Amino acid sequence: MKRALSLILALVMALTLVACGNKDGGKDDSFVIGITTFSTSTVFSRNAREVLKKEITAHGGTYIDNVATDILSRDDAINNFVSQGVNAIILLSGDVSECEESLQAAHKAGILIGSCDAGYIDCVDIYTSSDNYAIGEQVMGALSEAMGGEGKVLQIYNDIGSMDRKRKGGAADVVAQNDKLSIDYDMVYAWPDYYDDIKSKMEAIILSDGSKIGGVFATFDGVGLAALQAVREAKLEASMPIVGVDGEAEALNEIAKPDSAYYATVIQSWDDCGGVCVNEIFNALKGGTISSSQIYVPGILVTKKNVADIQSKYPELFEK
């Protein structure tokens, strides 16, 4: 995401400036950072991964890059980072609690631990993330609006991701405040091969209960778009709005179509989540301190009501 989209809160901006101001301006090849990304199946993880690598290089450090698609391979990556003597480890996406034992061992060995949208446990030194609970509230609020404030919701999620659990929590609290709205259907997506899995599951549930489902809450755009394909083929777009998270270009373009069932998403700032995480780690590595153990970065809610304005401001985000 281009810097024009950065919406860091005043506090986060201040923290970033302080951290940048502590860079010594010289190259320091002694700092090695291990990055382990929990798959690159989302637009956020793909872009945040590139931001992490770019920012580490800008700080004069080097990185070891790893992509893991399951907990075992991520544990192996963490243990390998430790054996290679890295100064810090950053986990991008997924859930740090699933690797707690290996992270605790790394932390005891003096290695700094960063979490970028991967949750927080006590051995994490710096956790930067979108406010996923608030995002859940935002998109469920938008779905409620699209549904006229009533009806049965189908939610698509996988609890392996800490962000999914938080988004579900925010969505559930919105539903709890409206006695005419309910989450009656749950669908767990396969990871990372989710698209065909969700499309086939949607086709099956549409055959059995399609007329009863009033809307779809997807914890990220990839599964929301898979659901959309099934809804479109069943010719139910007019009666089954869909919301997701991440700001995938395909999702944004669907929202821009008046007749598409895709109603809303939230664009996350991968620039800020990744950049602040790296700044804080290098500040500590160079003798400073971590400003705050948990820093949240705001995103942008995009709905059919404001999509034209968003597209005029950030046309590059709609480019596939």
Secondary structure, 3 states (H helix, E strand, C coil): CCHHHCCCCHHHHHHHHHHHHCCCCCCCCCCEEEEEEECCCCHHHHHHHHHHHHHHHHCCCEEEEEEECCHHHHHHHHHHHHHCCCCEEEEECCCHHHHHHHHHHHHHCCCEEEEECCCCCCCCCEEEEECHHHHHHHHHHHHHHHCCCCEEEEEEECCCCHHHHHHHHHHHHHHHCCCCEEEEEEEECCCCCCHHHHHHHHHHHHHHHCCCEEEEEECCHHHHHHHHHHHHHCCCCCCCCEECCECCHHHHHHHHCCCCCEEEEEECCHHHHHHHHHHHHHHHHCCCCCCCCEEEECCEEEECCCHHHHHHHCHHHHCC
